């Protein structure tokens, strides 16, 4: 392990656990030294640390954090290189970082960080020596996270929280970064958002950004780095399956048959059956009439709703792992066996397998960090969701899956996407709600837009700038001829719908 201490962009001290004489690299550009050392020490961990944090660097913990090589870690307890205006260009959970826990994000910092040399070498042809170390790190991570590099804000890099004050990107650098890493239209949207929401007119940063070209990353060599975690994540290896269901007897039977033929059998199947009709009883006679190679925990309720059903099911889970499943899916008989192998290989506690419709084709790709969570195709270590539940504010709406995923993120658990297995989602035409639920806002003269449940998610997890950008994109996506006939009326009605959505989202949040 080699540690580069620096004063922003210049190396001030080099420390090696192998006692190698590296003093000749002092006073050199840290990006150049990092690239050189990756080539010299191909199987080592390269660490950087601002000189002010030298005594706060948690050197002993770093080898433990690298339970596999395909990671890029950094931490800045007091902020990020790009300020909150980054939310004007990216709508993802990687922007609003929870600094208290390990949190998936491509936002890197020169304050303290570490990477395995093999990762730098794999991408070296697409990495350029730059004067600004922070810009280099963020540019690298932004491109590599989509190709299977696991990027994290990791507080364990420091012994204790500090006031590590690092330089922040200027508007010129934000526009430059936008042009180099996003579609060109985003520099126009960034300009528009700054003009509308901050009353700024950043003409020069906008114009200068037009001269930069998009940066790319060839994932070929990066994907050759083995993902083989040495972290012990499996103890007993038992797994339960949680399935909420309503009116889909035949499809559910087929799901149970799929589970019964698994090469790695689950311990318990938890079925939460819903039927709102008064006096109704269970229609799932095959639970008792058929011999199953696992235990079935069956709960019947007259209360409909996926959030309530899954919350009931969460209380019945007893195994080390949980497979969150839908009642109308089809999968291969080695799905769970592959899932257990994935837990071990990645060392990660949460992942989604590919879930496709009949018309969709599976595209194979390496495991990667994912922005969303799906409660119909997720595998989770059960200890991760202790004290968590599906937010009832989303009942009969949209967003409860992603909300649960954000709760997991904010407890320090990353969400991966795995394409080595797939689930076919049949989207069964039967089932659903026997009676259409009465939404609290359906009698409003001005109907809220977006849906209050969508707004609720954004209020809970977006930055102020991300919410503003969502408002902008929603405005443009819904433009129609009425805008050109009477733009003032269109804007007024849009604002009224937005305000009603905000109102009802806040009401849902109280429930």
C-alpha positions as CSV (number, residue, x, y, z in Angstrom):
1,X,0.0,0.0,0.0
2,X,1.3,3.4,-1.0
3,X,0.0,6.7,0.4
4,X,0.4,10.0,-1.4
5,X,0.0,13.0,0.9
6,X,-0.7,16.2,-1.0
7,X,-1.5,19.9,-0.7
8,X,-4.4,20.0,-3.2
9,X,-2.6,19.0,-6.4
10,X,1.1,18.6,-5.5
11,X,2.6,15.6,-3.7
12,X,4.2,16.6,-0.4
13,X,5.0,13.2,1.1
14,X,5.1,9.6,0.0
15,X,4.6,6.7,2.4
16,X,4.9,3.0,1.5
17,X,4.2,0.0,3.7
18,X,6.9,-1.8,1.7
19,X,9.5,0.8,2.7
20,X,10.3,1.7,-0.9
21,X,12.3,4.9,-1.5
22,X,9.9,7.1,-3.4
23,X,11.0,10.6,-2.3
24,X,11.9,11.6,-5.8
25,X,8.2,12.0,-6.5
26,X,7.6,14.8,-4.0
27,X,6.6,18.2,-5.5
28,X,5.2,16.5,-8.6
29,X,1.6,16.7,-9.9
30,X,-0.4,14.1,-7.9
31,X,-2.3,12.8,-10.9
32,X,0.9,12.1,-12.8
33,X,2.3,10.3,-9.7
34,X,-0.8,8.3,-9.3
35,X,-0.7,7.1,-12.9
36,X,3.0,6.3,-12.6
37,X,2.6,4.4,-9.4
38,X,-0.2,2.4,-10.7
39,X,2.1,1.2,-13.5
40,X,5.0,0.5,-11.1
41,X,3.0,-1.2,-8.4
42,X,0.4,-3.2,-10.3
43,X,-1.0,-5.2,-7.5
44,X,-1.0,-2.5,-4.8
45,X,-3.6,-0.2,-3.2
46,X,-2.9,3.5,-3.9
47,X,-4.1,5.9,-1.2
48,X,-4.2,9.7,-1.3
49,X,-4.7,12.0,1.6
50,X,-4.6,15.8,2.1
51,X,-1.6,16.7,4.3
52,X,-3.9,18.2,6.9
53,X,-5.5,14.8,7.5
54,X,-2.3,12.8,7.8
55,X,-2.9,12.0,11.5
56,X,-6.6,11.2,10.8
57,X,-6.0,8.7,8.0
58,X,-7.3,5.2,9.0
59,X,-4.5,3.2,7.4
60,X,-5.3,0.0,9.2
61,X,-8.9,-0.1,7.9
62,X,-8.1,0.4,4.2
63,X,-7.0,-3.2,3.3
64,X,-10.2,-4.5,5.0
65,X,-12.3,-2.1,2.9
66,X,-10.9,-3.6,-0.3
67,X,-12.6,-7.0,-0.1
68,X,-12.3,-7.0,-3.9
69,X,-10.3,-4.9,-6.3
70,X,-13.0,-3.2,-8.4
71,X,-13.6,-0.3,-6.0
72,X,-12.9,3.4,-5.9
73,X,-13.3,5.0,-2.4
74,X,-13.0,8.6,-1.1
75,X,-14.4,10.7,1.6
76,X,-14.9,14.4,2.4
77,X,-16.9,14.9,5.6
78,X,-17.5,18.6,5.0
79,X,-18.8,18.7,1.4
80,X,-18.3,17.7,-2.2
81,X,-16.1,19.0,-5.1
82,X,-19.3,20.0,-7.0
83,X,-21.8,21.9,-4.9
84,X,-25.5,21.3,-4.9
85,X,-25.9,22.8,-8.3
86,X,-24.9,19.4,-9.6
87,X,-28.6,18.5,-9.0
88,X,-29.5,20.7,-12.0
89,X,-28.0,18.1,-14.3
90,X,-28.3,14.7,-12.7
91,X,-31.4,13.0,-11.3
92,X,-30.0,10.1,-9.4
93,X,-29.5,9.0,-5.8
94,X,-25.7,9.5,-6.2
95,X,-26.0,13.3,-5.7
96,X,-27.3,13.6,-2.2
97,X,-24.7,11.7,-0.2
98,X,-25.3,10.5,3.3
99,X,-21.9,11.3,4.9
100,X,-22.7,9.1,8.0
101,X,-22.5,5.8,6.2
102,X,-20.8,4.1,3.2
103,X,-22.8,5.5,0.3
104,X,-22.7,4.7,-3.4
105,X,-21.7,7.7,-5.4
106,X,-19.4,8.7,-8.2
107,X,-18.6,12.0,-6.5
108,X,-15.0,11.7,-5.4
109,X,-12.8,13.9,-3.2
110,X,-9.1,14.6,-3.0
111,X,-9.5,14.9,0.8
112,X,-8.8,11.1,1.2
113,X,-9.4,8.1,-1.0
114,X,-8.0,4.9,-2.3
115,X,-8.1,2.7,-5.4
116,X,-6.5,-0.6,-6.5
117,X,-3.7,-0.1,-9.1
118,X,-5.3,-2.6,-11.5
119,X,-8.3,-0.3,-11.9
120,X,-6.1,2.7,-12.9
121,X,-4.1,0.6,-15.3
122,X,-7.3,-0.9,-16.9
123,X,-8.5,2.6,-17.7
124,X,-5.2,4.4,-18.2
125,X,-5.7,5.0,-21.9
126,X,-8.8,7.1,-21.2
127,X,-7.3,8.9,-18.2
128,X,-5.5,12.2,-18.7
129,X,-3.0,14.0,-16.5
130,X,-4.7,17.0,-15.1
131,X,-3.8,20.0,-12.9
132,X,-7.0,19.6,-10.8
133,X,-7.0,16.3,-8.9
134,X,-10.6,16.6,-7.8
135,X,-11.7,17.1,-11.4
136,X,-9.7,14.0,-12.4
137,X,-11.2,11.8,-9.8
138,X,-14.8,12.9,-10.5
139,X,-14.3,12.5,-14.2
140,X,-12.9,9.0,-13.8
141,X,-15.6,7.9,-11.4
142,X,-18.5,9.4,-13.4
143,X,-17.5,7.3,-16.5
144,X,-16.4,4.1,-14.7
145,X,-19.4,3.7,-12.4
146,X,-21.6,2.8,-15.4
147,X,-19.1,0.2,-16.5
148,X,-18.9,-1.8,-13.3
149,X,-16.5,0.1,-11.0
150,X,-18.0,0.3,-7.5
151,X,-17.6,3.9,-6.2
152,X,-18.3,4.9,-2.6
153,X,-18.2,7.7,-0.1
154,X,-16.5,5.9,2.7
155,X,-16.3,7.5,6.2
156,X,-14.1,4.7,7.6
157,X,-11.2,6.2,5.6
158,X,-10.8,8.7,8.4
159,X,-10.4,7.9,12.1
160,X,-12.8,10.7,13.1
161,X,-14.9,13.3,11.3
162,X,-13.0,16.5,10.6
163,X,-13.4,19.8,8.9
164,X,-11.6,18.8,5.8
165,X,-12.1,22.0,3.7
166,X,-11.2,21.3,0.0
167,X,-11.6,23.5,-3.0
168,X,-14.9,23.4,-4.9
169,X,-15.6,23.5,-8.6
170,X,-16.4,26.8,-10.2
171,X,-19.3,27.4,-12.6
172,X,-16.8,27.1,-15.5
173,X,-15.8,23.6,-14.3
174,X,-19.4,22.6,-13.7
175,X,-20.3,23.5,-17.3
176,X,-17.2,21.8,-18.6
177,X,-18.0,18.6,-16.6
178,X,-21.5,18.7,-17.9
179,X,-20.4,18.9,-21.5
180,X,-17.8,16.2,-21.1
181,X,-19.9,13.6,-19.3
182,X,-23.6,14.2,-20.2
183,X,-25.5,14.8,-23.4
184,X,-25.0,18.3,-24.9
185,X,-28.6,19.4,-24.1
186,X,-27.8,19.3,-20.4
187,X,-25.6,22.4,-20.7
188,X,-28.6,24.3,-22.0
189,X,-30.8,23.0,-19.2
190,X,-28.1,23.9,-16.6
191,X,-28.0,27.4,-18.0
192,X,-31.8,27.6,-18.0
193,X,-32.1,26.3,-14.4
194,X,-29.5,28.8,-13.1
195,X,-31.3,31.6,-14.9
196,X,-34.8,30.7,-13.6
197,X,-34.0,29.5,-10.0
198,X,-30.9,31.5,-9.1
199,X,-31.3,34.6,-11.3
200,X,-27.8,34.0,-12.8
201,X,-26.8,34.5,-16.4
202,X,-23.6,32.3,-16.8
203,X,-23.0,33.1,-20.4
204,X,-19.2,32.7,-20.4
205,X,-19.1,29.3,-18.6
206,X,-21.8,28.2,-21.1
207,X,-19.9,29.4,-24.1
208,X,-16.6,28.0,-23.0
209,X,-18.1,24.6,-22.4
210,X,-19.1,24.3,-26.1
211,X,-15.4,23.8,-27.0
212,X,-15.0,20.6,-24.9
213,X,-15.7,17.1,-26.3
214,X,-17.4,14.2,-24.6
215,X,-15.1,11.9,-22.6
216,X,-15.5,8.2,-22.9
217,X,-14.2,5.1,-21.2
218,X,-13.4,1.7,-22.8
219,X,-14.7,-0.9,-20.3
220,X,-12.9,-3.8,-21.9
221,X,-9.9,-4.1,-19.5
222,X,-11.9,-2.9,-16.5
223,X,-14.3,-5.8,-17.0
224,X,-11.5,-8.3,-17.0
225,X,-10.7,-7.5,-13.3
226,X,-12.2,-10.4,-11.3
227,X,-15.0,-9.6,-8.9
228,X,-14.2,-12.1,-6.2
229,X,-14.9,-10.7,-2.7
230,X,-13.1,-12.2,0.4
231,X,-15.8,-10.8,2.6
232,X,-17.7,-13.4,4.6
233,X,-21.3,-12.5,3.9
234,X,-23.0,-15.9,4.2
235,X,-23.4,-17.7,7.5
236,X,-26.4,-20.1,7.6
237,X,-27.3,-19.5,3.9
238,X,-31.1,-19.8,4.5
239,X,-33.4,-17.8,2.3
240,X,-37.1,-16.8,2.5
241,X,-39.3,-15.7,-0.4
242,X,-41.8,-12.9,0.2
243,X,-44.8,-12.7,-2.3
244,X,-47.8,-10.4,-2.0
245,X,-50.7,-11.6,-4.1
246,X,-54.3,-10.6,-5.0
247,X,-56.5,-12.6,-7.4
248,X,-53.8,-14.5,-9.2
249,X,-54.2,-18.0,-8.1
250,X,-53.0,-19.8,-11.2
251,X,-49.9,-17.5,-11.6
252,X,-49.0,-17.9,-8.0
253,X,-49.2,-21.7,-8.2
254,X,-46.7,-21.5,-11.1
255,X,-44.4,-19.3,-9.1
256,X,-44.5,-21.8,-6.2
257,X,-43.8,-24.6,-8.7
258,X,-40.8,-22.7,-10.0
259,X,-39.5,-22.3,-6.4
260,X,-40.1,-26.0,-5.7
261,X,-37.8,-27.0,-8.6
262,X,-34.9,-24.7,-7.5
263,X,-31.5,-26.3,-7.2
264,X,-31.1,-24.3,-4.0
265,X,-34.4,-24.5,-2.1
266,X,-35.8,-21.6,0.0
267,X,-36.6,-22.3,3.7
268,X,-40.0,-20.4,3.8
269,X,-42.4,-18.9,1.3
270,X,-44.3,-16.1,2.8
271,X,-47.6,-15.4,1.0
272,X,-49.7,-12.3,1.9
273,X,-53.0,-12.8,0.2
274,X,-55.4,-9.8,-0.2
275,X,-59.1,-9.8,-0.9
276,X,-61.1,-6.7,0.0
277,X,-64.5,-8.4,-0.4
278,X,-66.3,-8.6,3.0
279,X,-66.7,-12.2,4.1
280,X,-64.2,-13.6,1.5
281,X,-61.8,-16.3,2.4
282,X,-58.6,-17.6,0.8
283,X,-58.8,-19.1,-2.6
284,X,-55.3,-20.6,-2.4
285,X,-56.4,-24.2,-1.7
286,X,-53.2,-25.6,-3.2
287,X,-51.2,-24.4,-0.2
288,X,-52.6,-27.3,1.9
289,X,-53.6,-29.7,-0.9
290,X,-50.1,-29.9,-2.4
291,X,-46.9,-31.2,-0.9
292,X,-44.2,-28.5,-1.0
293,X,-40.5,-28.9,-0.3
294,X,-40.5,-25.8,1.9
295,X,-42.6,-24.2,4.6
296,X,-45.4,-21.8,3.5
297,X,-46.4,-19.0,5.8
298,X,-49.8,-17.8,4.6
299,X,-51.4,-14.6,5.8
300,X,-54.9,-13.6,4.6
301,X,-56.1,-9.9,4.8
302,X,-59.0,-7.9,3.6
303,X,-56.8,-4.8,3.4
304,X,-55.4,-4.3,0.0
305,X,-52.2,-2.5,-1.0
306,X,-48.6,-3.7,-1.7
307,X,-47.1,-1.6,1.0
308,X,-49.3,-3.1,3.7
309,X,-48.8,-6.6,2.3
310,X,-45.1,-6.4,2.2
311,X,-44.9,-4.9,5.7
312,X,-46.9,-7.9,7.0
313,X,-44.5,-10.2,5.2
314,X,-41.4,-8.5,6.6
315,X,-42.5,-9.4,10.1
316,X,-42.7,-13.1,9.1
317,X,-39.2,-13.4,7.7
318,X,-36.8,-15.6,9.7
319,X,-34.0,-16.6,7.2
320,X,-30.6,-14.9,6.6
321,X,-31.6,-13.7,3.2
322,X,-34.9,-12.7,1.5
323,X,-36.0,-12.9,-2.1
324,X,-38.6,-10.2,-2.8
325,X,-40.8,-11.6,-5.6
326,X,-44.0,-10.9,-7.5
327,X,-46.8,-13.4,-8.0
328,X,-46.6,-13.4,-11.8
329,X,-43.0,-14.1,-12.6
330,X,-41.1,-17.0,-14.3
331,X,-37.5,-17.9,-13.7
332,X,-34.9,-20.7,-14.2
333,X,-34.4,-23.4,-11.6
334,X,-31.0,-22.1,-10.7
335,X,-32.1,-18.6,-9.8
336,X,-31.5,-18.8,-6.1
337,X,-28.3,-20.8,-6.4
338,X,-26.9,-18.1,-8.6
339,X,-28.2,-15.5,-6.2
340,X,-26.3,-17.0,-3.3
341,X,-23.2,-17.2,-5.5
342,X,-23.6,-13.5,-6.3
343,X,-23.8,-12.6,-2.6
344,X,-20.4,-14.3,-2.1
345,X,-18.7,-13.0,-5.2
346,X,-19.7,-9.4,-4.7
347,X,-19.7,-9.2,-0.9
348,X,-22.8,-7.0,-1.3
349,X,-26.0,-7.3,0.7
350,X,-28.5,-6.1,-1.8
351,X,-29.0,-6.7,-5.5
352,X,-31.5,-6.9,-8.3
353,X,-31.6,-9.5,-11.0
354,X,-32.7,-8.6,-14.5
355,X,-36.5,-8.4,-14.8
356,X,-37.8,-8.3,-18.3
357,X,-41.1,-8.4,-20.2
358,X,-41.6,-10.9,-23.0
359,X,-40.7,-8.3,-25.6
360,X,-37.4,-7.4,-24.0
361,X,-34.0,-9.0,-24.6
362,X,-31.4,-9.5,-21.8
363,X,-28.2,-7.5,-22.3
364,X,-25.3,-9.1,-20.5
365,X,-23.2,-6.6,-18.5
366,X,-21.0,-6.7,-15.5
367,X,-22.4,-6.2,-12.0
368,X,-22.9,-2.5,-11.4
369,X,-24.3,0.0,-9.0
370,X,-27.9,0.7,-9.7
371,X,-30.0,3.8,-9.1
372,X,-33.4,2.1,-8.4
373,X,-34.8,-0.7,-6.3
374,X,-37.5,-3.2,-7.4
375,X,-39.4,-5.2,-4.8
376,X,-40.4,-7.8,-7.3
377,X,-36.9,-9.0,-8.3
378,X,-34.6,-8.2,-5.3
379,X,-32.3,-10.3,-3.1
380,X,-31.5,-8.8,0.3
381,X,-29.7,-9.9,3.4
382,X,-32.5,-9.8,6.0
383,X,-30.4,-8.0,8.6
384,X,-30.3,-5.0,6.3
385,X,-34.0,-4.1,6.6
386,X,-34.3,-4.5,10.4
387,X,-36.4,-1.5,11.6
388,X,-37.4,-0.7,8.0
389,X,-40.8,-0.8,6.4
390,X,-42.5,0.2,3.2
391,X,-43.8,3.8,3.6
392,X,-47.7,3.7,3.7
393,X,-47.8,7.1,2.1
394,X,-47.2,5.4,-1.3
395,X,-50.0,3.0,-1.0
396,X,-52.0,2.7,-4.2
397,X,-49.5,5.0,-5.9
398,X,-45.9,4.8,-7.2
399,X,-42.6,4.9,-5.6
400,X,-42.7,2.5,-2.6
401,X,-40.0,0.3,-4.1
402,X,-37.6,3.1,-4.6
403,X,-38.4,4.6,-1.2
404,X,-37.5,1.3,0.4
405,X,-34.3,1.2,-1.6
406,X,-33.4,4.7,-0.4
407,X,-34.0,3.6,3.2
408,X,-31.5,0.8,2.5
409,X,-29.0,3.2,1.0
410,X,-29.2,5.5,4.0
411,X,-28.4,2.6,6.3
412,X,-25.2,2.1,4.3
413,X,-26.2,-0.7,1.9
414,X,-25.5,-0.5,-1.8
415,X,-27.9,-1.8,-4.6
416,X,-26.4,-3.7,-7.5
417,X,-27.8,-4.8,-10.8
418,X,-26.9,-8.4,-11.8
419,X,-27.6,-9.7,-15.4
420,X,-26.3,-13.2,-15.1
421,X,-29.9,-14.3,-14.1
422,X,-33.2,-13.0,-15.4
423,X,-36.8,-13.0,-14.3
424,X,-39.6,-12.9,-16.8
425,X,-42.4,-10.6,-15.6
426,X,-45.7,-11.7,-17.2
427,X,-47.7,-8.6,-16.2
428,X,-50.7,-10.9,-15.6
429,X,-54.0,-9.3,-16.8
430,X,-56.0,-10.6,-13.8
431,X,-55.6,-9.6,-10.2
432,X,-55.0,-6.0,-9.2
433,X,-57.6,-4.1,-7.2
434,X,-61.1,-5.5,-7.2
435,X,-62.4,-2.0,-6.5
436,X,-60.6,1.1,-7.6
437,X,-59.1,2.8,-4.5
438,X,-60.3,6.2,-3.6
439,X,-57.4,8.7,-3.7
440,X,-57.6,11.6,-1.4
441,X,-57.1,14.1,-4.2
442,X,-59.4,12.7,-6.9
443,X,-62.1,15.3,-6.1
444,X,-59.8,18.3,-6.4
445,X,-60.8,20.8,-9.0
446,X,-57.1,21.1,-10.0
447,X,-55.6,17.6,-10.3
448,X,-52.1,17.4,-8.9
449,X,-49.2,16.8,-11.3
450,X,-46.9,15.0,-10.9
451,X,-48.6,12.3,-8.8
452,X,-48.4,13.1,-5.1
453,X,-46.6,9.9,-4.4
454,X,-43.9,10.7,-7.0
455,X,-43.6,14.2,-5.4
456,X,-43.3,12.6,-2.0
457,X,-40.3,10.5,-3.0
458,X,-38.6,13.6,-4.4
459,X,-39.3,15.7,-1.3
460,X,-37.8,13.0,0.8
461,X,-34.7,12.2,-1.2
462,X,-33.9,14.9,-3.8
463,X,-31.8,18.0,-3.2
464,X,-33.5,21.3,-3.7
465,X,-31.8,21.6,-7.1
466,X,-32.8,18.2,-8.2
467,X,-36.4,19.0,-7.4
468,X,-36.2,22.3,-9.3
469,X,-34.7,20.4,-12.3
470,X,-37.5,17.9,-12.2
471,X,-39.9,20.8,-12.3
472,X,-38.2,22.1,-15.4
473,X,-38.0,18.8,-17.3
474,X,-41.7,18.1,-16.4
475,X,-42.7,21.5,-17.8
476,X,-40.9,20.9,-21.1
477,X,-42.1,17.2,-21.4
478,X,-45.7,18.3,-21.1
479,X,-45.6,21.1,-23.6
480,X,-48.5,21.0,-26.0
481,X,-50.3,23.3,-28.4
482,X,-52.2,25.0,-25.5
483,X,-48.9,26.6,-24.5
484,X,-48.6,28.3,-27.9
485,X,-52.2,29.3,-27.8
486,X,-52.0,30.9,-24.4
487,X,-48.6,30.5,-22.7
488,X,-49.6,32.5,-19.6
489,X,-52.6,30.3,-18.9
490,X,-50.5,27.2,-19.4
491,X,-47.8,28.3,-16.9
492,X,-50.5,29.3,-14.4
493,X,-52.2,25.9,-14.6
494,X,-48.9,24.1,-14.5
495,X,-48.0,25.9,-11.3
496,X,-51.4,25.2,-9.7
497,X,-51.0,21.5,-10.5
498,X,-47.5,21.5,-9.1
499,X,-48.6,23.2,-5.9
500,X,-51.4,20.7,-5.4
501,X,-48.9,17.9,-5.8
502,X,-46.7,19.5,-3.2
503,X,-49.6,19.9,-0.8
504,X,-50.8,16.3,-1.1
505,X,-47.2,15.0,-0.9
506,X,-46.7,16.8,2.4
507,X,-50.1,15.3,3.6
508,X,-49.0,11.8,2.7
509,X,-45.7,12.3,4.5
510,X,-47.7,13.0,7.7
511,X,-49.6,9.6,7.5
